[in-house]
Amino acid sequence: MPHLDAERFGAFIAKPEARTLKQDALVAYSDGLINELKQADVIVLGLPMYNFGVPSALKAYFDHIARAGVTFKYTEKGPVGLLTGKKAYVFATRGGLYEGTPRDTQTTYVRDFLAFLGIADVQFVYAEGLAMGDANKAASLAKARESLHNLVPAIA
C-alpha cells in the first residue's frame, strides 16, 4: 500500500477535469479501494500492534479511503460519514496486555476513524500477551477463539 504523499493528496483534491493522467491513475487506485468498501456489508481488519500504534500499511490504507466528498462530507455541523450500514470486525493481536489501558492507542483510533467514515458498528476481538510466555499465549488465543465462535451467529 503506497503511503500518502503530496502528489497523491494533490490528486485526491484536484478537480476531476483538471487532473493529469498520473493523477487520474492515483485517484483510480484509491477509488478501487473505496469501491470494495462500498460493496461490502462486513469489513474485517487484522490489527497487530507495532510499537504502540497501527501498522503503517493500515494507516496508508486509511489515508487512501478517507476522501472528502467520497467517504465523508463536511457539513455546517461537522463531518458526516458516507459509508453507513456496515459492520466491522477488528482482530487485534498484541505482544503485551493493552486492552482498556492508556497504552491501547489502537482501539479508540480505529473505532473513531471508522465512525468518521460512517461505520459505527465495530466489534473488537483481542489476542493479547502473545509475547508473555507460552501459557499466556495459549490462554489468550483460546479466549480469542471463543470470541470468534461467539461471533459466528452474528456474522451468519
C-alpha positions as CSV (number, residue, x, y, z in Angstrom):
1,M,0.0,0.0,0.0
2,P,1.6,3.3,-1.0
3,H,1.9,5.9,1.7
4,L,0.2,9.2,1.3
5,D,2.4,11.9,-0.1
6,A,1.9,15.4,-1.5
7,E,1.5,14.1,-5.0
8,R,-1.3,11.6,-4.0
9,F,-3.0,14.1,-1.8
10,G,-2.9,16.7,-4.6
11,A,-4.5,14.2,-6.9
12,F,-7.3,13.5,-4.4
13,I,-8.2,17.2,-4.1
14,A,-7.8,18.1,-7.7
15,K,-11.0,18.7,-9.7
16,P,-11.6,15.7,-11.9
17,E,-11.5,17.7,-15.1
18,A,-8.2,19.3,-14.1
19,R,-6.3,16.1,-13.2
20,T,-3.3,14.9,-15.2
21,L,-3.2,11.3,-16.4
22,K,-0.9,10.4,-13.5
23,Q,-3.3,12.0,-11.0
24,D,-6.2,10.0,-12.6
25,A,-4.2,6.8,-12.0
26,L,-3.6,7.7,-8.4
27,V,-7.2,8.5,-7.8
28,A,-8.3,5.3,-9.6
29,Y,-6.2,3.3,-7.1
30,S,-8.0,5.0,-4.2
31,D,-11.4,4.6,-5.9
32,G,-10.8,0.9,-6.2
33,L,-10.2,0.5,-2.5
34,I,-13.3,2.7,-1.8
35,N,-15.5,0.7,-4.1
36,E,-14.5,-2.5,-2.3
37,L,-15.7,-0.9,0.9
38,K,-18.9,0.4,-0.6
39,Q,-19.8,-3.0,-1.9
40,A,-19.1,-4.7,1.5
41,D,-21.6,-5.3,4.2
42,V,-19.0,-6.6,6.6
43,I,-15.4,-5.3,6.9
44,V,-12.7,-7.4,8.7
45,L,-9.4,-5.8,9.8
46,G,-6.4,-7.6,11.1
47,L,-4.7,-5.2,13.6
48,P,-1.3,-6.2,15.0
49,M,0.2,-3.7,17.4
50,Y,3.5,-2.3,16.3
51,N,5.3,0.0,18.8
52,F,2.0,1.1,20.4
53,G,0.4,2.0,17.1
54,V,-1.2,0.7,14.0
55,P,0.9,-0.8,11.2
56,S,1.9,1.9,8.6
57,A,0.2,-0.2,5.9
58,L,-3.1,0.2,7.7
59,K,-2.5,3.9,8.1
60,A,-1.7,4.2,4.4
61,Y,-5.0,2.3,3.6
62,F,-6.9,4.7,5.8
63,D,-5.3,7.6,4.1
64,H,-6.5,6.2,0.7
65,I,-10.1,5.6,1.8
66,A,-10.7,8.9,3.7
67,R,-11.7,11.2,0.9
68,A,-13.9,14.3,1.4
69,G,-17.0,14.1,-0.8
70,V,-16.5,10.3,-1.4
71,T,-16.4,8.5,2.0
72,F,-17.3,11.5,4.2
73,K,-18.6,15.0,3.7
74,Y,-18.2,18.3,5.6
75,T,-21.4,19.9,6.8
76,E,-22.2,23.0,8.8
77,K,-22.3,20.7,11.9
78,G,-19.0,18.9,11.0
79,P,-18.0,15.9,9.0
80,V,-20.5,13.1,8.3
81,G,-19.5,9.6,7.2
82,L,-21.0,8.2,4.0
83,L,-20.2,4.5,4.5
84,T,-23.2,3.7,6.7
85,G,-24.9,0.4,7.3
86,K,-21.8,-1.6,7.6
87,K,-20.4,-3.9,10.3
88,A,-16.7,-4.0,11.1
89,Y,-14.8,-6.7,13.0
90,V,-11.3,-5.9,14.1
91,F,-9.0,-8.7,15.2
92,A,-6.2,-7.1,17.3
93,T,-3.0,-9.0,18.3
94,R,-0.5,-7.7,20.8
95,G,2.6,-9.0,22.4
96,G,1.7,-7.4,25.8
97,L,-1.5,-6.6,27.6
98,Y,-3.0,-3.3,26.5
99,E,-6.8,-3.6,26.2
100,G,-8.5,-0.9,28.3
101,T,-5.2,0.7,29.4
102,P,-3.9,4.2,28.4
103,R,-1.3,2.4,26.2
104,D,-4.1,0.9,23.9
105,T,-3.7,3.6,21.3
106,Q,-5.3,1.4,18.6
107,T,-8.9,0.8,19.7
108,T,-10.0,4.4,20.0
109,Y,-8.1,5.4,16.9
110,V,-9.6,2.6,14.7
111,R,-13.1,3.0,16.2
112,D,-13.0,6.8,15.7
113,F,-11.7,6.5,12.1
114,L,-14.3,4.0,11.1
115,A,-17.0,6.1,12.7
116,F,-15.7,9.2,10.8
117,L,-16.5,7.2,7.6
118,G,-19.9,6.2,8.9
119,I,-19.1,2.7,10.2
120,A,-20.3,2.8,13.8
121,D,-21.0,-0.9,14.3
122,V,-17.4,-2.0,15.2
123,Q,-16.5,-5.1,17.3
124,F,-13.0,-5.9,18.5
125,V,-11.6,-9.3,19.3
126,Y,-8.2,-9.3,21.1
127,A,-5.4,-11.8,21.4
128,E,-3.0,-10.2,23.8
129,G,0.0,-11.3,25.9
130,L,1.3,-13.3,22.9
131,A,4.9,-12.5,23.8
132,M,4.5,-13.1,27.5
133,G,5.2,-16.8,27.6
134,D,3.6,-19.9,26.2
135,A,0.9,-20.2,28.9
136,N,-0.3,-16.6,28.4
137,K,-0.2,-17.0,24.6
138,A,-2.3,-20.2,24.8
139,A,-4.8,-18.7,27.1
140,S,-5.2,-15.6,25.0
141,L,-5.6,-17.5,21.8
142,A,-8.2,-19.7,23.4
143,K,-10.1,-16.7,24.6
144,A,-9.9,-15.1,21.1
145,R,-11.1,-18.4,19.5
146,E,-14.1,-18.4,21.9
147,S,-14.9,-14.8,21.0
148,L,-14.7,-15.7,17.3
149,H,-17.0,-18.7,17.8
150,N,-19.5,-16.4,19.6
151,L,-19.4,-14.1,16.5
152,V,-20.4,-16.8,14.1
153,P,-24.1,-16.4,14.8
154,A,-23.8,-12.7,14.5
155,I,-22.0,-12.9,11.1
156,A,-24.4,-15.5,9.7
